[in-house]
Amino acid sequence: MKQISLIGAGVMGEALIAALLKAGHDANSISVIEKRSERCDELVDLYGIKIGSELSKTDALLVVVKPQDLEAVLTEIKGELNPTSLVVSFVAGKKISTIAKGLANENPIVRVMPNTPTLIGQGAAGYSVGASVNSQQREFVAELLNASGIAIEIDEALQDAVTATSGSGPAYFFAFVEAMIAGAKELGLSEADATKLTVQTFIGAAKLLESSGKSATTLRENVTSPNGITAAALANFPKSDLTKIVKDAMKAAHDRSIELG
């Protein structure tokens, strides 16, 4: 891709700029469309990219705006964008057909559901490819997303499931961390000590799960001695039906994602 443009320069937009550079794209090939002049100056200073874009000349356009802003953005750009330009949408819940209708032309479109760990290069994304996307464009998207974490290509019908899993997943994790910190404080630990121990416990457990080659079930069983301390703790999870709580939360996220589409 010779020219790449982004609409939206928030934290996710900045993360994608960093990923583009990591994937080997030259800063001079990247331009951002952003109304906040101070934000533009900040990104130029940090990454050496360009501000403003001739959309008729861009090879790929990354749309990184809030769902409620998408319609206005598409209306504004549809007369300027080259119909052969790849459009990569990072807009939660919005279908490829919705974007195509808003652009009113035949642009190849890819829909992506990222998550916030993308900001530190540890993201998990699911992406779906429109019918007119060619192999080069598909490769560009895969390389971009893998430069900021991991990515899987999925059927668009599964995008709402991805949203409920990895898209909203970091928030579930943060909520569980908050609960553990609160529990540790009730047991007498200071907030600072409770936070330090809880955060490192999750980091260590995640790295163990990633590197051991063992399933979460096996690792849980390995640390749970019969009638032991951990077993006493875990016995409370079924009482509160933790699995149902998580499934219900994910179903609510899934259904809301469908509503946004």
HUZILIN-V364780 format. One record per helix or strand of 2 or more residues. SS is the DSSP state (alpha for helix, beta for strand). FROM is the first residue (numbers start at 1). TO is the last residue. If there is no record, write none. Layout:
SS,FROM,TO
SS,FROM,TO
//
This chain:
beta,4,7
alpha,11,22
alpha,27,29
beta,30,33
alpha,37,47
beta,50,51
alpha,55,57
beta,60,63
alpha,67,77
beta,86,89
alpha,96,103
beta,109,113
alpha,116,120
beta,123,129
alpha,135,146
beta,149,153
alpha,156,167
alpha,169,186
alpha,191,212
alpha,216,222
alpha,229,240
alpha,242,260
//
